[in-house]
Amino acid sequence: MVLLWSYLKKYKIAVGAALFLTLVELTVELVQPLLIARIIDEGIMMEDMSVVLFWGGVMLALSFVAFAAGIINSFYASYASQHTGRQLRSDVFSRVQTFSFQQFQQFPTASLLTRVTNDINQLKNTIFMSLRIILRAPLLVVGSLVMAFFVQWQLALVLAVTVPLLAGLLVWIMKKAAGMFKRVQQRVDAVNNTAQENLTAIRLVKAFARRPYESSRFHEASADLQSSTVKTMRLVEVSMPLVLLLMNGSIMAVLWFGTAGVNTGGMSVGEVVAVINYITRMTGALSIFSMIVIIFSRAKASADRVSDVLQAEDEMEDGRDEAPMLQGEVEFRGVSFQYPGIEQEALTDISFRADPGERIAVLGAAGSGKTSLVQLLPRLHDPTAGEVRMDGRKLPDLKRRSLRTQIGYVPQEAMLFTGTITENLQWGREGATREEMEQVLKDAQIHDTIQELPDGLDTRVGQRGVNLSGGQKQRLSIARALLRRPAVLLLDDSTSALDVKTEKRLLEALRRYRCTTIMVTQKMSTTLEADYVLLLDEGRLQAEGTHEELLRTSELYQAIYRSQYGEGGAGLG
């Protein structure tokens, strides 16, 4: 919970005002039983109506003061909680943006969504409830106990025995519940993960008629969440009957000893009534302790989960140097790479060099390490051995942002965002002119398609580009990368959905760009357009050279060529 205090310091004026107003309300509530005792002993018992009216008026005036304090307290409590929630949410999101791919394995997407929404909402509500209600409850219990001793210490001894027992019980339940609520939040992660996977792949689910299976999987995750929640709530709710039992027993004991004291003249009726009043107020405060246990237990679990994200150690240190205007020279020196938790290396001892403006094709079967290779260039991963250099400089020495702004990356799965086509293109470069956007659309061979849309560049793209075909998404992604004017262009199998003619026109248009192009592909038609070819197999560089050289020297390259062009393919000797 240290996390909350560190954020609340920024809003200490609002927090201080809320706490002060809480004390005003509390003071009024603790003073009222004293005034009731005076009304009874000096007014009703003495049949003096003027005393009743005077102190009754004082009580009414104090009630208005408490009412006003409560309203203003709600404003400041809401201000502090809403601003803290917003700041927390922004910081968590910003922290996630710096995560390496390895850290995304530690924090799955569904879990991050739960933390940035559900967990932070829980913390925000805890702040509001604490400043408005929760802090008042323990203060009221302690204050009532103190005031009871001030009114009649003999009767207050009953409370001195009862309250510590209740406090110990509630602290134990809170500690026990905190761990259980953490498991509940983990079950929420599982439910969100199942729902997210299903909705992301809904077309596949329908095509394979897997709705019954997916439904059962979701119901199982939901049942686990229900079971964990019920167990936790059952433990917490046990506290309420125990509180009422002990406090009602205290009231009976006070009435018993109070009656005896009044009969012997050692106590006044007003004092007994005042102590009973304090007990009922304590009972009311303690009755919400089950709610307090729930809120704080959940808040602790949520705070721990949010802290895990904010305090996650950086697995990839940023470089210190700004990347100069890159020319596009790329060099791998003995590079090996292994994904965390995977025994087999994705890349083993890869060495090659690409000159500025050169076009390199990376060819290989699925799982040969092609994608892993290109992801090392923008430092989405770092190699486990060897060096990757650009313009002769080691990538870890360069600041990631300055490096990545000079790289155009088109991932294997074309990803577009909800918004207009213009907004998606400007991901490549903000402030690009309409003429520049139209030019890259022409080069990406999608300009005519965009022109035929009713709103042209202002056409809205659905989530993940759902209203576009696979080929259209790929070409828009390429246009977005070209708009960046990159020194290095990475095409990760990003022409797979294009026909041969469209792909040929696109690759010819790319020659007008002064950038080093690395094209991951499984298509021989792409390698024919390359200046140099890297042939990968099971993470190793099996052969390299021009298309003609590999046709003469590499049996694996020949086999791939035959599989796509047949035995009579042109150029195969």
DOLO-810101 format. One record per residue (C-alpha): residue in three letters; x, y, z. Coordinates in steps of 0.02 Angstrom, whole numbers, padded with zeros to 5 digits, always signed. Layout:
residues N
ALAXYZ
...
//
This chain:
residues 573
MET+00000+00000+00000
VAL+00155+00111+00002
LEU+00116+00136-00183
LEU-00044+00233-00143
TRP+00040+00348-00018
SER+00176+00393-00142
TYR+00043+00450-00266
LEU-00069+00535-00138
LYS+00074+00651-00089
LYS+00044+00744-00251
TYR-00132+00787-00192
LYS-00092+00818-00009
ILE-00199+00976+00000
ALA-00355+00881-00055
VAL-00311+00735+00059
GLY-00278+00852+00206
ALA-00443+00943+00178
ALA-00538+00778+00168
LEU-00457+00714+00329
PHE-00492+00877+00421
LEU-00676+00871+00370
THR-00683+00690+00425
LEU-00622+00744+00596
VAL-00757+00879+00601
GLU-00891+00748+00568
LEU-00812+00632+00695
THR-00804+00767+00829
VAL-00988+00807+00808
GLU-01033+00623+00820
LEU-00930+00599+00979
VAL-00998+00756+01063
GLN-01181+00716+01033
PRO-01195+00577+01166
LEU-01125+00700+01295
LEU-01259+00825+01247
ILE-01393+00689+01257
ALA-01333+00645+01433
ARG-01346+00828+01485
ILE-01520+00843+01409
ILE-01576+00690+01507
ASP-01493+00729+01674
GLU-01516+00919+01679
GLY-01671+00939+01570
ILE-01787+00788+01569
MET-01746+00722+01744
MET-01757+00899+01815
GLU-01910+00941+01706
ASP-01820+01097+01641
MET-01880+01124+01461
SER-01762+01271+01432
VAL-01612+01155+01451
VAL-01690+01031+01328
LEU-01722+01167+01199
PHE-01550+01248+01218
TRP-01446+01090+01203
GLY-01566+01020+01072
GLY-01533+01177+00968
VAL-01346+01154+00990
MET-01361+00973+00929
LEU-01461+01030+00777
ALA-01332+01164+00733
LEU-01189+01037+00751
SER-01285+00917+00637
PHE-01290+01050+00500
VAL-01102+01076+00522
ALA-01072+00889+00504
PHE-01186+00883+00351
ALA-01090+01023+00264
ALA-00923+00944+00311
GLY-00981+00778+00235
ILE-01029+00858+00069
ILE-00864+00953+00053
ASN-00769+00797+00109
SER-00847+00699-00035
PHE-00783+00828-00159
TYR-00603+00822-00097
ALA-00604+00632-00078
SER-00667+00614-00257
TYR-00538+00739-00320
ALA-00393+00645-00239
SER-00454+00472-00293
GLN-00494+00517-00473
HIS-00330+00607-00502
THR-00230+00468-00420
GLY-00319+00338-00526
ARG-00285+00435-00685
GLN-00101+00457-00641
LEU-00080+00275-00595
ARG-00163+00218-00755
SER-00052+00332-00860
ASP+00106+00275-00771
VAL+00064+00090-00789
PHE+00025+00112-00974
SER+00185+00211-01001
ARG+00285+00078-00909
VAL+00210-00059-01016
GLN+00264+00035-01173
THR+00446+00012-01117
PHE+00431-00177-01091
SER+00540-00294-01188
PHE+00460-00444-01272
GLN+00525-00553-01130
GLN+00428-00448-01004
PHE+00269-00471-01105
GLN+00290-00656-01072
GLN+00298-00619-00886
PHE+00142-00509-00897
PRO+00016-00581-01022
THR-00095-00457-01114
ALA-00253-00507-01020
SER-00164-00484-00854
LEU-00103-00311-00904
LEU-00279-00262-00956
THR-00345-00317-00786
ARG-00210-00220-00695
VAL-00235-00058-00792
THR-00425-00064-00772
ASN-00493-00176-00633
ASP-00346-00160-00512
ILE-00326+00028-00531
ASN-00514+00054-00514
GLN-00504-00046-00352
LEU-00365+00068-00288
LYS-00459+00224-00341
ASN-00616+00169-00250
THR-00514+00124-00096
ILE-00443+00300-00088
PHE-00616+00378-00101
MET-00694+00261+00027
SER-00546+00285+00146
LEU-00558+00474+00144
ARG-00747+00472+00152
ILE-00796+00327+00265
ILE-00664+00197+00305
LEU-00544+00303+00409
ARG-00690+00371+00507
ALA-00742+00198+00567
PRO-00584+00152+00668
LEU-00572+00332+00731
LEU-00752+00322+00789
VAL-00718+00158+00880
VAL-00565+00228+00969
GLY-00648+00395+01002
SER-00806+00313+01073
LEU-00700+00205+01188
VAL-00606+00358+01253
MET-00765+00459+01276
ALA-00849+00313+01365
PHE-00708+00315+01493
PHE-00730+00503+01509
VAL-00917+00482+01543
GLN-00916+00327+01657
TRP-00753+00229+01671
GLN-00831+00081+01760
LEU-00952+00044+01619
ALA-00815+00079+01491
LEU-00712-00067+01559
VAL-00834-00184+01470
LEU-00782-00105+01305
ALA-00598-00110+01352
VAL-00610-00301+01353
THR-00720-00319+01198
VAL-00638-00200+01073
PRO-00460-00276+01076
LEU-00534-00450+01045
LEU-00629-00384+00895
ALA-00478-00289+00829
GLY-00367-00444+00835
LEU-00499-00549+00747
LEU-00524-00421+00608
VAL-00336-00399+00579
TRP-00317-00588+00560
ILE-00462-00598+00438
MET-00390-00453+00336
LYS-00220-00536+00319
LYS-00299-00701+00270
ALA-00416-00618+00146
ALA-00276-00519+00060
GLY-00196-00678-00007
MET-00364-00748-00058
PHE-00411-00589-00153
LYS-00245-00598-00246
ARG-00298-00769-00309
VAL-00467-00697-00356
GLN-00380-00565-00465
GLN-00279-00703-00547
ARG-00441-00791-00589
VAL-00503-00627-00665
ASP-00346-00629-00774
ALA-00390-00805-00831
VAL-00569-00756-00876
ASN-00508-00603-00973
ASN-00376-00706-01063
THR-00504-00836-01117
ALA-00626-00704-01176
GLN-00489-00608-01268
GLU-00426-00763-01360
ASN-00603-00810-01411
LEU-00650-00637-01475
THR-00484-00615-01567
ALA-00506-00781-01657
ILE-00696-00776-01673
ARG-00691-00810-01861
LEU-00585-00964-01833
VAL-00699-01022-01693
LYS-00850-01010-01806
ALA-00762-01088-01956
PHE-00710-01240-01853
ALA-00878-01249-01761
ARG-00787-01240-01594
ARG-00918-01136-01504
PRO-00965-01276-01380
TYR-00782-01305-01336
GLU-00744-01119-01316
SER-00902-01097-01212
SER-00852-01238-01096
ARG-00677-01165-01080
PHE-00748-00995-01033
HIS-00874-01071-00912
GLU-00734-01167-00827
ALA-00631-01009-00803
SER-00786-00916-00743
ALA-00828-01057-00621
ASP-00651-01049-00548
LEU-00674-00862-00522
GLN-00843-00889-00439
SER-00774-01024-00324
SER-00625-00917-00269
THR-00737-00766-00240
VAL-00864-00864-00139
LYS-00730-00940-00027
THR-00654-00769+00004
MET-00820-00682+00038
ARG-00873-00823+00154
LEU-00719-00793+00263
VAL-00747-00606+00266
GLU-00933-00616+00305
VAL-00898-00724+00459
SER-00835-00567+00545
MET-01004-00479+00546
PRO-01102-00602+00657
LEU-00955-00607+00779
VAL-00950-00417+00789
LEU-01136-00406+00823
LEU-01130-00546+00951
LEU-00991-00466+01053
MET-01060-00289+01041
ASN-01237-00341+01088
GLY-01163-00435+01234
SER-01075-00274+01284
ILE-01239-00177+01278
MET-01323-00307+01391
ALA-01177-00299+01513
VAL-01182-00108+01518
LEU-01370-00110+01547
TRP-01350-00237+01686
PHE-01212-00143+01779
GLY-01287+00026+01733
THR-01454-00017+01811
ALA-01367-00072+01969
GLY-01265+00089+01971
VAL-01419+00200+01948
ASN-01511+00107+02087
THR-01366+00133+02208
GLY-01342+00314+02153
GLY-01167+00286+02087
MET-01217+00329+01909
SER-01342+00442+01822
VAL-01467+00388+01691
GLY-01386+00508+01568
GLU-01216+00428+01591
VAL-01286+00253+01558
VAL-01378+00316+01403
ALA-01220+00404+01342
VAL-01115+00246+01359
ILE-01250+00144+01272
ASN-01251+00276+01135
TYR-01063+00258+01113
ILE-01081+00069+01104
THR-01214+00081+00968
ARG-01103+00199+00871
MET-00958+00079+00890
THR-01070-00063+00833
GLY-01119+00036+00679
ALA-00936+00072+00642
LEU-00883-00107+00672
SER-01025-00172+00565
ILE-00942-00097+00412
PHE-00777-00178+00456
SER-00822-00326+00346
MET-00834-00203+00203
ILE-00669-00124+00259
VAL-00586-00295+00261
ILE-00649-00330+00085
ILE-00595-00160+00017
PHE-00422-00159+00096
SER-00388-00341+00058
ARG-00431-00313-00124
ALA-00335-00150-00126
LYS-00179-00234-00058
ALA-00189-00371-00189
SER-00218-00241-00326
ALA-00078-00129-00262
ASP+00044-00275-00265
ARG-00005-00317-00444
VAL+00011-00137-00503
SER+00177-00119-00411
ASP+00241-00275-00500
VAL+00217-00185-00666
LEU+00286-00017-00611
GLN+00438-00094-00525
ALA+00477-00227-00657
GLU+00662-00225-00692
ASP+00718-00171-00864
GLU+00786-00324-00953
MET+00849-00218-01097
GLU+00950-00064-01053
ASP+00933+00087-01166
GLY+01088+00153-01253
ARG+01165+00321-01211
ASP+01202+00388-01386
GLU+01083+00467-01508
ALA+01084+00373-01673
PRO+01155+00488-01808
MET+01075+00498-01980
LEU+01098+00315-02027
GLN+01158+00262-02199
GLY+01088+00086-02182
GLU+01242-00024-02166
VAL+01190-00181-02070
GLU+01309-00310-01998
PHE+01284-00469-01896
ARG+01439-00538-01810
GLY+01422-00714-01741
VAL+01245-00681-01682
SER+01151-00812-01582
PHE+00980-00789-01503
GLN+00876-00893-01385
TYR+00701-00854-01322
PRO+00681-00859-01131
GLY+00622-01027-01070
ILE+00662-01112-01237
GLU+00811-01232-01240
GLN+00840-01229-01428
GLU+00921-01076-01505
ALA+00817-00980-01632
LEU+00976-00915-01715
THR+01151-00989-01708
ASP+01312-00900-01758
ILE+01238-00788-01895
SER+01361-00674-01986
PHE+01327-00566-02138
ARG+01342-00387-02199
ALA+01224-00277-02300
ASP+01286-00118-02383
PRO+01181+00042-02383
GLY+01039+00030-02510
GLU+01064-00157-02537
ARG+00913-00272-02548
ILE+00930-00432-02445
ALA+00809-00578-02452
VAL+00802-00694-02302
LEU+00733-00861-02363
GLY+00688-01015-02262
ALA+00551-01130-02205
ALA+00433-01087-02061
GLY+00528-01090-01897
SER+00697-01064-01977
GLY+00730-00903-01879
LYS+00689-00772-02011
THR+00575-00665-01902
SER+00693-00680-01754
LEU+00832-00611-01862
VAL+00741-00453-01918
GLN+00674-00418-01743
LEU+00851-00398-01680
LEU+00877-00242-01788
PRO+00751-00126-01701
ARG+00804-00207-01536
LEU+00639-00293-01503
HIS+00758-00425-01435
ASP+00944-00425-01399
PRO+01055-00568-01456
THR+01115-00690-01325
ALA+01285-00694-01410
GLY+01374-00594-01543
GLU+01343-00416-01604
VAL+01222-00326-01717
ARG+01292-00165-01789
MET+01220-00025-01894
ASP+01339+00094-01982
GLY+01476+00011-01881
ARG+01398+00053-01711
LYS+01335-00077-01589
LEU+01147-00065-01569
PRO+01150-00071-01376
ASP+01253+00089-01379
LEU+01114+00184-01469
LYS+00956+00252-01391
ARG+00812+00141-01442
ARG+00697+00282-01493
SER+00824+00368-01606
LEU+00866+00199-01684
ARG+00686+00145-01713
THR+00633+00310-01791
GLN+00752+00270-01935
ILE+00686+00094-01963
GLY+00529+00051-02061
TYR+00456-00113-01995
VAL+00315-00211-02074
PRO+00274-00359-01960
GLN+00221-00532-02015
GLU+00043-00498-01957
ALA-00013-00333-02030
MET-00081-00227-01888
LEU-00193-00075-01914
PHE-00278+00030-01782
THR-00454+00096-01762
GLY-00461+00264-01851
THR-00448+00334-02027
ILE-00325+00278-02159
THR-00238+00445-02139
GLU-00217+00417-01952
ASN-00146+00244-01984
LEU-00022+00310-02112
GLN+00034+00448-01995
TRP+00096+00315-01876
GLY+00242+00311-01997
ARG+00273+00497-01984
GLU+00166+00628-01901
GLY+00138+00784-02003
ALA+00159+00698-02171
THR+00071+00793-02311
ARG-00073+00722-02412
GLU+00039+00718-02566
GLU+00169+00615-02473
MET+00036+00494-02414
GLU-00034+00474-02589
GLN+00141+00440-02657
VAL+00179+00300-02535
LEU+00006+00226-02569
LYS+00049+00223-02754
ASP+00216+00140-02719
ALA+00131+00013-02606
GLN+00009-00025-02750
ILE-00148+00021-02652
HIS-00181+00201-02707
ASP-00317+00153-02833
THR-00406+00046-02703
ILE-00408+00190-02578
GLN-00472+00310-02710
GLU-00621+00196-02743
LEU-00675+00200-02560
PRO-00818+00323-02523
ASP-00713+00431-02406
GLY-00541+00398-02480
LEU-00404+00433-02353
ASP-00537+00479-02225
THR-00612+00303-02230
ARG-00617+00229-02056
VAL-00524+00067-02025
GLY-00605-00055-01905
GLN-00513-00132-01757
ARG-00361-00228-01820
GLY-00414-00179-01998
VAL-00563-00297-01993
ASN-00647-00213-02143
LEU-00496-00236-02258
SER-00428-00390-02345
GLY-00262-00468-02296
GLY-00175-00398-02451
GLN-00246-00224-02421
LYS-00185-00225-02240
GLN-00012-00281-02295
ARG+00003-00143-02426
LEU-00059-00009-02305
SER+00070-00070-02178
ILE+00206-00055-02311
ALA+00147+00121-02357
ARG+00153+00169-02173
ALA+00333+00107-02160
LEU+00384+00198-02320
LEU+00312+00362-02256
ARG+00443+00352-02120
ARG+00582+00376-02249
PRO+00682+00240-02163
ALA+00866+00203-02176
VAL+00825+00019-02155
LEU+00662-00061-02213
LEU+00612-00228-02136
LEU+00479-00328-02228
ASP+00435-00481-02125
ASP+00345-00592-02250
SER+00236-00441-02286
THR+00195-00482-02467
SER+00128-00657-02433
ALA-00052-00605-02474
LEU-00006-00521-02639
ASP-00014-00598-02811
VAL+00147-00611-02910
LYS+00112-00462-03025
THR+00065-00344-02882
GLU+00216-00400-02782
LYS+00332-00371-02931
ARG+00265-00194-02958
LEU+00282-00156-02772
LEU+00462-00218-02762
GLU+00507-00119-02917
ALA+00433+00039-02837
LEU+00536+00009-02680
ARG+00697+00027-02780
ARG+00664+00215-02785
TYR+00691+00224-02597
ARG+00867+00248-02531
CYS+00859+00120-02394
THR+00930-00049-02354
THR+00789-00174-02374
ILE+00784-00341-02284
MET+00642-00450-02347
VAL+00589-00606-02250
THR+00504-00725-02370
GLN+00459-00903-02415
LYS+00425-00854-02595
MET+00558-00877-02729
SER+00479-00734-02828
THR+00536-00614-02691
THR+00715-00677-02690
LEU+00725-00648-02878
GLU+00708-00462-02843
ALA+00846-00462-02710
ASP+01029-00415-02730
TYR+01083-00546-02605
VAL+01000-00697-02524
LEU+01023-00772-02349
LEU+00961-00952-02337
LEU+00915-01002-02159
ASP+00878-01177-02098
GLU+00841-01218-01915
GLY+00918-01054-01857
ARG+01081-01074-01954
LEU+01143-00983-02108
GLN+01155-01127-02231
ALA+01204-01026-02382
GLU+01219-00847-02445
GLY+01247-00763-02611
THR+01154-00701-02763
HIS+01008-00798-02836
GLU+01117-00865-02977
GLU+01258-00917-02858
LEU+01140-01012-02743
LEU+01059-01101-02889
ARG+01231-01169-02933
THR+01299-01206-02759
SER+01156-01242-02637
GLU+01056-01404-02647
LEU+00929-01336-02521
TYR+00903-01179-02625
GLN+00882-01286-02780
ALA+00753-01393-02693
ILE+00652-01238-02640
TYR+00664-01171-02818
ARG+00602-01336-02892
SER+00458-01345-02768
GLN+00395-01176-02828
TYR+00442-01174-03013
GLY+00456-01358-03057
GLU+00599-01455-03135
GLY+00601-01346-03289
GLY+00617-01181-03197
ALA+00718-01051-03290
GLY+00896-01036-03233
LEU+00911-01209-03153
GLY+01052-01300-03240
//
